[in-house]
Structures are given as C-alpha cells and as structure tokens.
C-alpha cells in the first residue's frame, strides 16, 4: 500500500482550508496536521509577552509539528495532509521524513494575484474567529479583543508582499506538483484534482 503526504502550499489567503474540506470529503480517512494549529495551541497554553518570546515559541511549534508528523509516518498512516505557506525553510525536513518513511509527496500549490490576496488577508484578519495570537505582540489564553482592527501587530501591504516574495510561497514544490490559480474563486474547479487524488490513493498508484 502506497502512503501519501499531501502538502497544500501557497500564500496566505489562497483558500487552503477550504480545499482541505473538499479533500476530506473525497478521502475521509486522512490525518490532518498544520503548523498554525500548533501555534494556536502553544499560544493558548504558554502565551507570550513580546515578539521575541513569540519567535521562541514558534521554534517549539515546529519541533512539535515535525514530531507529530514523524509519529504518524512511523505508524504508517496512509494519507497525511498538511497546509501552510511552505517555503524552502521546511523543504529539506519534509523531504527527509518522506524518504525515511517512504511517503510519496504531492504538492498542491495555490497561487493568486497579489492585490487579491492582500484584500482577502485584510478581511480575514478582522474576522472574529481569527485566533488573536496571530495579530498581537503579546497574548495569553482568555485575552479578548472584540475590535480586531485595534490589534497591535497587523501586517502592512508592503510587509505582506515582501514576505511572499522573499519566502517564495508561490514557488514551493516537493514531489508531484499541481498548481491552481485561485485569483477568482468563482472560476476555480477542483473536481478533476479531487477525482485524481481519490483514484490515486484508492488504487495506490
């Protein structure tokens, strides 16, 4: 039986979470792990008072993420799905784990026009269900801020663009690559991709 590591890559605000939902409908027996979940978990359990502490906490998050990923690979989970704006910082570690535990890697890279991404990012950061730790220079569990526009660590358009360009989110690839333009959600059709993934996993080819 072949084993698969599916990486949903691409800049923030490309709709990776939505695609995960669609994949899980076609391939229900998956294990999902995302670094952002780890960031939120550690923010709630440990917290941070400065950006320096937040940066140190993120190092623990990545140790946690790779540890859990390796546990499930070692256990032989057939389909593992992970979503993140992956960059070359994660590439070698993911490649090594996939090789060690004999996983075939499939990268689904979502791309979009930058101005569209920026508008989506602004809206997302103001939504009440956006975890507050992503928007603040300090955070502890039970902190509240009803008006998210008053968060003290919002990213600027220029900073957002620089991060995307520097980390090359739109160029990440590992293993088999499928790129989808999601600039206009109304024109995105995932049906062929989902059918392909379902058949590939079920047939183990």
N, C-alpha and C positions, 0 to 999 in steps of 0.2 A: 504494500500500500504506500503510495507516494504521500509525502507530507508537504504542506504549503505554508509559506509565510507571505501574507498579502500586506503590502505597505501602501497606505493611502497617503500620498505625498502631495505637496503643493503649498502655496502661500496661505496664510490665514484668510478666512472668509471665502474659500472656494467651495464650501459645501461638503466637506469630508464626512462630517457627522451624518448628514442625510444619506450619503452613499453607503455608509456602514449599515444603516437601517435597511436599505434596499438589498444589500448583500445578504444580511441575516435572514431576509425573507426567502431567498433562494437557497441559501446554505445555512440552515438553522444551527447546526452543531459546530459552532465556532467558539474560539476563545478570543475575547477582545481585551486588549491592553493598550492604554495610551499614556504617554508621559504626563499629559495635562491632568489626568485623574490623580496621578501620583503627586503632582504639585499641589493640587487642592487638598488632598489627604494630609500631606505634611504641613501645609499652611494651617489647617484646622487643628492638627494635633500638637504642633510645635509653635508655629507662628514666627513672626519676625518684626523687628523694630526699626530696621534700616535696610537700605538697598543692599548693603554689604552682607547683612545677615540673610537676606532673601537669596542672594547669589550663592552663599554657602549651603543654604537649604536645598537649592536646585541640584547641587552636586550629590547630595544624599538621594534626591529623587531619581537621578539617573542610575545610581548604584542599585536602588530598589527596583527600578524598571528592568534593567538588564538581568537582575537576579530572578525576578518572577518570570521573565521571558525564557530564561535558561531552564528553570524548573519545569515549565510546560513543554519545552522542546525535549528535555531529557525524559519526560513522561510519555512522549510520543503523540501529543495532541495533533490530530491530522491537519486542522486548519486554524492558524493563528492570524488574527487581523490586528493591525496597529495603524493608527493615524496620527500624523504630526507633520509640521512643516520640516520634514527631514532635510538635512544638509550633509556635506561631507564629514562633519564632525561625528555623525553616527554611522557612517557608511562602513568603515572597517570593522567595527564591533559587530554590527548586524551581519556582515558578510562572514565573519569568523564563526559566529554562532550557527548560522545557516549551514555552513560547511561542516562544522563539527557534528551537528545532529542530523545532517542530510535532509535539509529542507530546500525545496525549490522556491525561489523568491519571485514574486510577481509584484511589480511596482505599478500602481495606478497613479499617474501624475496629473493633477488638475491644474489648469492654467487659465488665466483671465487677464483682461485689460487692467492695468494698474488703477486707473481712476475709478473703475467699477469696484475693484477690491477695497479701495480706500473708503468709498461711500458705505459699503457693507460693513467694513470694520468699525466705522463710527457708530453705525446703528447698533451693531452687536454689543459694543462696549457700554451702551446706555441701557441695555435690556436688564430687567430686574433679576433674571436668573443667571446672569453672568457672574461668576464667582468673584467676589470683591477683592480677593488676594491678587488677581491679575492686574488690578487697577490702582493699587496703593503702594506707597513706600513703606508702610507699616500695616500689619494685620495680625489679629488674633481671633480665635473662634468666638462667635457671637457678636463680633463687630458688625455694625449696620450702617448703611448709607443709602437712604431711600432715593436721593437725587444723585444718580451716578455721574452726572456732569461735574459734580464737585469733587470727584476722586482726584488725588494729587499726583497720579502717575500715568495720566493719559499719554499715549504716544502721538507725536505730531505726524503730519503727512510726510514731511521730509525724512523724519526718522524711520518711518514705516518703509518708505521707498529704499532708503539706504540699506536697511536690514535685508530686504528681499534681494537686492542686487548683490550685496556682499556675501550673503549665505547661499545665493543661487538656488532658492527654493524651487524655481521653475525648471531647474536642470537636473535635479536629483534623479538618479536611476540606479537600480540594483536588480540584477536578474532580468527577467522579461518585463518589458515596459509597454504600458498603454497610456497614451496621453489624450486627455479630453479637454476641450475648450469650454469653460463654463461661464464665459462672459455674459451670456444671455441664458438664464435658467430655462426660459420658455422653449429654447431650441435644443436643450440637452436631452438626448435619448440614451438611457443606459441599458436598454433591453438587450442589445447584441452583446455587450460586455457581460451582463449578468448571466445570460444564457451560456456564453463561452466559459465563464468561471464555474458554473454549475456542472456543465458537461465534463470539463477538465478534472474537477475534483471527484466527481462521481466515478469517472472512468479511470482516474489515476494515471492520466497520460501527460 
